[in-house]
Amino acid sequence: MDKKKKRELIGRGSDLKPTIHIGKEGLTEGVVEEVRAQVKRAKLIKVRLLPNAEMKAQEVASQLAERSGTVLVDVRGFTILLCDVRSAS
């Protein structure tokens, strides 16, 4: 993904509310399936990692993107922005 496209997606994502919250259960298969379903529908989603989660946001983001077949756009604090593979190109 080039810088221009990434900036565009980050800008679009700034208005989004997190639709998935990951807590102390961590990255379960249910979370991964929900991410797949939402990205298929919305193309761009925001995921929130709750403070009681035991993993770091960057670790969760990279694993989530890999397991769900999405593209990691940005990680800021406890917030992860993911998009559909087709939207990233």
C-alpha positions in Angstrom: 0.0 0.0 0.0 1.4 3.4 -1.0 1.6 6.4 1.4 -1.2 8.3 -0.4 -3.7 5.4 -0.1 -2.7 4.8 3.5 -3.3 8.4 4.4 -6.7 8.3 2.7 -7.7 5.2 4.7 -6.5 6.7 8.0 -8.5 9.8 7.2 -11.7 7.7 6.5 -11.0 5.7 9.6 -10.8 8.7 11.9 -14.6 9.1 11.8 -15.3 5.4 12.5 -16.3 4.1 15.9 -14.7 0.8 17.0 -17.1 -2.1 16.1 -15.1 -4.9 17.7 -13.6 -4.9 21.2 -10.9 -7.4 22.2 -10.6 -8.0 26.0 -8.8 -10.4 28.2 -10.0 -13.5 26.2 -7.6 -12.2 23.5 -7.7 -13.1 19.9 -10.3 -15.9 19.6 -11.5 -17.6 16.5 -14.9 -15.8 17.0 -13.1 -12.4 16.9 -11.3 -13.4 13.7 -14.6 -14.5 12.1 -16.3 -11.3 13.1 -13.5 -9.2 11.6 -13.8 -11.1 8.4 -17.5 -10.6 8.2 -17.4 -6.9 9.0 -14.5 -6.1 6.6 -16.4 -7.9 3.9 -19.4 -5.7 4.6 -17.7 -2.3 5.4 -14.3 -2.6 3.7 -12.7 -0.5 6.6 -13.2 -1.3 10.3 -11.8 -0.1 13.6 -11.0 -2.6 16.4 -10.4 -1.6 20.0 -8.1 -3.5 22.3 -9.3 -3.1 25.9 -6.7 -2.2 28.5 -7.3 -5.5 30.3 -6.1 -7.5 27.3 -2.9 -9.3 27.9 -1.2 -8.7 24.5 0.2 -5.5 23.0 -1.8 -3.8 20.3 0.9 -4.2 17.6 1.1 -8.0 18.3 -2.7 -8.3 18.1 -2.9 -6.2 15.0 -0.4 -8.1 13.0 -1.9 -11.5 14.1 -5.4 -10.3 13.4 -4.5 -9.1 10.0 -2.8 -12.3 9.1 -5.5 -14.6 10.4 -8.4 -12.7 9.0 -6.9 -12.0 5.6 -7.1 -8.2 6.0 -4.6 -5.4 5.6 -3.3 -3.6 8.7 -3.6 0.1 8.0 -2.7 1.7 11.3 -2.2 1.1 15.1 -2.6 4.0 17.5 -2.7 3.3 21.2 -5.3 0.6 21.7 -7.0 1.1 18.4 -6.4 -0.9 15.2 -7.5 0.0 11.7 -8.0 -2.8 9.2 -9.2 -2.8 5.6 -10.2 -5.3 2.9 -7.3 -6.5 0.7 -9.1 -5.1 -2.4 -9.6 -1.7 -0.8 -5.9 -1.4 0.0 -4.8 -1.8 -3.7 
